[in-house]
Amino acid sequence: MRKLLGVTRSHRDLGVAVTIWLLLSFGLGAATLLYTALDRLLLHPLDVSHPETLVRMGEKRPPVMSWEWFPYTTYEAVRQMHTLESVAVEGEVDTMASTSAWTEPAVAHMVSGNYFPLLGSVAEQGRTLGQADEQEGAGSIPVVLSHRFWARECGSSVSVIGSMLSLQGQPFTVVGVMPERFFGTTLDSSPDLWLPLSAQPLLSQKPLNDPEPDRRFSIIARLRSDTTLAQAQAEFAGTYRATQRADGDADPKEVGVIAPIEQGTFALREQFGHALTLLLWGLAMLLLMVCANVAGLLLAKAVRNERDTAVRMALGASCGRLIRRALVETAVLGLAGALGGLLVAYLCAPLLMDLLPAGRAPLPISLIPDWKIDLLAIGLSLVISLMFGGTSRMDCI
């Protein structure tokens, strides 16, 4: 009978351990995946130099705020603003890219010569575009590839630098490849290619400053070190109104605004920013529920094993030894739960990625947790298990 009771207790303890492992695995896995998504979409700054000083021009027609694509003439006016240290533009170009081996549709961004220097970004292979490339008649017009496009269409070959790439039947020279984490400033409009403004005559019959332009641009800038956002906002409001009057398109309900873009611009964040913030609180509640369930199971196990604890102490086992044994058991359980949680997060990341809305190009982010989030998940699992595992043995003191 005693042996039978021991086997029953062993099976019962195994069932509790498996239940705790499942709770930690699925609870921490869901929390890790959600935190990774929120970090990439809401919290993580752009992978550029000093993103906290970056701003973008927009337009507000109360109560709606929109990121405006401005004509080139507005960019020329904004460049004269005293509150901005540097101003750059990027405009979308739908094109067909081809070599002798393949032809694929591509999304390009036509950018000013100071675009990459303003962001403080350097190429992974070759070089970026510069002011010299903005001048027409400067020789063969260069193009810079995104890492995604380079891997997909060029097989990550270093020999692509210096090769010719045809865009809409016009020849361009590949001069660089950007790092994998660089996608510009807009998450849902990450380009395959970057072109200088000098490409305009090859891709359009209209000049950039045409009164009825066929291309518009997003305007980004850096604030001067001695300037506040409010000062820049006041100056841009006047500049925006002046350009409206010059274009004969003045609307008193429309207001030019400047907003920081430290985390980049993303339609999902603009539309559902408050909901995503609430999701952070939901994530905290999920972790609290996991903690409460793990604590309840460990305490119930300790109460059920009180007789076993009393027998061990009667046979000479010290309280410290019993607590150390419980901590080792729960530490192993916590580590196993953390590894299970990371496995759940890694397996479910592609599924969540497919659910996120994207533009014409896939979102240039990965929901696979990085090593920092991995360590955070492991540490959190160990804290939960050790805290409540140690507490469950405090009755022997």
LINLIN-V559281 format. One record per residue. N is the residue number from 1. RES is the residue in one small letter. SS is DSSP state (h for helix, s for strand, l for the rest). OMEGA is omega as a letter, one per 40 degrees, with the letter a starting at -180 (999 if undefined). D_FIRST is the distance of its C-alpha to the first C-alpha in Angstrom with 1 decimal. Layout:
BEGIN
n res ss omega d_first
N RES SS OMEGA D_FIRST
N RES SS OMEGA D_FIRST
END
This chain:
BEGIN
n res ss omega d_first
1 m l i 0.0
2 r h i 3.8
3 k h i 5.4
4 l h i 4.9
5 l h i 6.2
6 g h i 8.6
7 v h i 9.9
8 t h i 10.5
9 r h i 12.2
10 s h i 14.1
11 h h a 15.3
12 r h i 16.3
13 d h i 18.2
14 l h i 19.9
15 g h i 21.0
16 v h a 22.5
17 a h i 24.2
18 v h i 25.7
19 t h i 26.9
20 i h i 28.6
21 w h i 30.1
22 l h i 31.5
23 l h i 32.9
24 l h a 34.6
25 s h a 35.9
26 f h i 37.5
27 g h i 38.5
28 l h i 40.0
29 g h i 41.4
30 a h a 43.2
31 a h i 44.4
32 t h a 45.6
33 l h i 47.5
34 l h i 49.1
35 y h i 50.1
36 t h i 51.6
37 a h i 53.6
38 l h i 54.8
39 d h a 55.8
40 r h a 57.8
41 l h a 59.5
42 l h a 59.9
43 l h a 59.4
44 h l i 60.3
45 p l i 64.0
46 l l i 66.3
47 d l i 66.3
48 v l a 69.8
49 s l i 71.6
50 h l a 71.4
51 p h a 70.2
52 e h i 70.5
53 t h a 74.3
54 l s i 74.4
55 v s i 75.8
56 r s i 76.8
57 m s i 79.5
58 g s a 78.8
59 e s a 80.3
60 k s i 79.3
61 r s a 80.5
62 p l e 78.6
63 p l a 75.9
64 v s i 75.2
65 m s i 75.0
66 s s i 75.6
67 w l a 76.0
68 e l i 79.6
69 w l a 81.2
70 f s i 84.6
71 p l a 87.9
72 y h a 89.0
73 t h i 91.7
74 t h i 89.1
75 y h i 87.6
76 e h i 91.0
77 a h a 91.4
78 v h i 88.0
79 r l a 88.8
80 q l a 91.5
81 m l a 89.1
82 h l a 89.2
83 t l a 85.6
84 l s a 84.1
85 e s a 83.9
86 s s a 83.6
87 v s i 83.5
88 a s i 82.4
89 v s i 82.0
90 e s a 79.9
91 g s a 80.7
92 e s i 78.9
93 v s i 80.6
94 d s a 79.4
95 t s i 80.6
96 m s i 80.1
97 a s a 79.3
98 s s i 80.1
99 t l i 80.7
100 s l a 81.9
101 a l a 78.3
102 w l i 77.0
103 t s a 77.9
104 e s i 75.5
105 p s a 75.9
106 a s i 75.4
107 v s i 75.3
108 a s i 77.5
109 h s i 78.3
110 m s a 81.9
111 v s i 81.8
112 s l a 84.4
113 g l a 85.0
114 n l a 83.3
115 y h a 80.1
116 f h i 78.0
117 p h i 79.6
118 l h i 78.9
119 l h a 75.2
120 g l a 75.2
121 s l i 73.6
122 v l a 74.3
123 a s i 73.9
124 e s i 71.1
125 q s i 73.7
126 g s a 77.5
127 r l i 78.8
128 t l i 78.9
129 l l i 81.9
130 g l a 84.5
131 q h a 87.7
132 a h a 89.8
133 d h a 88.1
134 e h a 89.1
135 q l i 92.8
136 e l i 94.2
137 g l a 96.0
138 a l a 93.9
139 g l i 93.3
140 s l a 90.3
141 i l a 88.0
142 p s i 84.5
143 v s i 81.1
144 v s a 77.7
145 l s i 74.6
146 s l a 71.2
147 h h a 68.3
148 r h a 66.7
149 f h i 70.0
150 w h a 70.6
151 a h a 67.2
152 r h a 67.5
153 e h a 71.1
154 c h i 72.0
155 g l i 68.8
156 s l a 68.7
157 s l i 71.7
158 v h a 73.6
159 s h i 76.7
160 v h i 77.0
161 i l a 78.7
162 g l i 82.5
163 s l a 82.1
164 m s i 83.8
165 l s a 82.1
166 s s i 84.0
167 l s a 83.5
168 q l i 85.4
169 g l a 87.6
170 q s a 88.5
171 p s i 87.6
172 f s i 85.5
173 t s i 84.3
174 v s a 80.6
175 v s a 80.7
176 g s i 77.1
177 v s a 73.4
178 m s i 71.5
179 p l a 68.0
180 e l a 65.0
181 r l i 64.2
182 f l i 67.8
183 f l a 68.7
184 g l a 71.5
185 t l a 71.1
186 t s a 69.8
187 l h a 66.3
188 d h i 67.1
189 s h a 70.4
190 s l a 69.7
191 p l i 72.6
192 d l a 72.7
193 l s i 76.0
194 w s a 78.2
195 l s i 82.0
196 p s i 84.8
197 l h i 87.2
198 s h i 89.9
199 a h a 88.2
200 q h a 89.5
201 p h i 92.8
202 l h a 91.0
203 l h a 88.6
204 s l i 90.9
205 q l a 94.5
206 k l i 94.3
207 p l a 94.4
208 l l a 91.7
209 n l i 94.1
210 d l a 95.4
211 p l i 96.1
212 e l a 93.9
213 p l i 91.2
214 d l a 88.8
215 r l i 86.2
216 r l a 84.5
217 f s i 82.4
218 s s a 79.6
219 i s i 80.9
220 i s a 78.7
221 a s i 79.8
222 r s i 78.9
223 l s i 79.8
224 r l a 82.1
225 s l a 80.4
226 d l a 82.6
227 t l i 82.1
228 t l i 79.7
229 l h i 78.4
230 a h i 80.4
231 q h i 83.6
232 a h i 83.0
233 q h a 82.2
234 a h a 85.4
235 e h a 87.5
236 f h i 85.8
237 a h i 86.4
238 g h i 90.1
239 t h a 90.1
240 y h i 88.2
241 r h a 90.7
242 a h i 93.6
243 t h i 92.4
244 q h i 91.9
245 r h i 95.5
246 a h i 96.8
247 d l a 95.1
248 g l a 96.3
249 d l a 92.8
250 a l i 92.4
251 d l a 89.8
252 p l a 89.4
253 k l a 85.9
254 e s a 84.7
255 v s i 83.9
256 g s a 83.2
257 v s i 80.1
258 i s a 78.5
259 a s i 74.7
260 p s i 72.6
261 i l a 70.6
262 e l i 68.4
263 q l a 65.5
264 g l i 68.0
265 t s a 68.9
266 f l a 66.5
267 a h a 67.0
268 l h i 63.3
269 r h a 63.4
270 e h a 66.7
271 q h a 65.5
272 f h a 61.9
273 g h a 61.9
274 h h i 60.7
275 a h i 57.9
276 l h i 56.8
277 t h i 56.8
278 l h i 54.6
279 l h i 52.3
280 l h i 51.8
281 w h i 50.5
282 g h i 48.3
283 l h i 46.9
284 a h i 46.2
285 m h i 44.4
286 l h i 42.2
287 l h i 41.2
288 l h i 40.4
289 m h i 38.2
290 v h i 36.3
291 c h a 36.0
292 a h a 34.8
293 n h i 32.1
294 v h i 30.9
295 a h i 30.9
296 g h i 29.0
297 l h a 26.2
298 l h i 26.0
299 l h i 26.1
300 a h i 23.4
301 k h a 21.2
302 a h i 22.2
303 v h a 21.4
304 r h a 17.9
305 n l a 17.3
306 e h a 19.0
307 r h i 16.1
308 d h i 15.8
309 t h i 19.5
310 a h i 19.7
311 v h a 17.4
312 r h i 19.6
313 m h i 22.7
314 a h i 21.7
315 l l i 21.4
316 g l i 24.9
317 a l a 24.8
318 s l i 28.0
319 c h i 28.4
320 g h i 30.8
321 r h i 28.5
322 l h i 25.8
323 i h i 28.6
324 r h i 30.0
325 r h i 26.7
326 a h a 26.5
327 l h i 30.1
328 v h i 29.8
329 e h a 27.0
330 t h i 29.0
331 a h i 32.2
332 v h i 30.9
333 l h i 29.8
334 g h i 33.2
335 l h i 35.1
336 a h i 33.2
337 g h i 34.1
338 a h i 37.7
339 l h i 38.1
340 g h i 36.7
341 g h i 39.1
342 l h i 42.0
343 l h i 41.2
344 v h a 41.3
345 a h a 44.6
346 y h a 46.2
347 l h a 45.3
348 c h a 46.5
349 a h i 49.7
350 p h i 51.9
351 l h i 50.8
352 l h i 51.8
353 m h i 55.0
354 d h a 56.0
355 l h a 55.7
356 l l i 58.0
357 p l i 61.7
358 a l i 64.1
359 g l a 67.8
360 r l i 69.7
361 a l i 67.9
362 p l i 64.1
363 l l a 62.9
364 p l a 63.4
365 i l i 60.0
366 s l i 56.5
367 l l i 53.3
368 i l a 51.3
369 p l i 50.0
370 d l a 51.9
371 w h i 50.3
372 k h i 50.9
373 i h i 48.9
374 d h i 46.2
375 l h i 45.9
376 l h i 46.0
377 a h i 43.1
378 i h i 41.0
379 g h a 41.9
380 l h i 41.1
381 s h i 37.6
382 l h i 36.9
383 v h a 38.3
384 i h a 36.1
385 s h a 32.9
386 l h a 33.7
387 m h a 35.0
388 f h i 32.0
389 g h i 29.4
390 g h a 31.0
391 t h a 31.3
392 s l i 27.6
393 r l a 27.0
394 m h a 29.9
395 d h a 27.8
396 c h a 27.0
397 i l 999 30.8
END
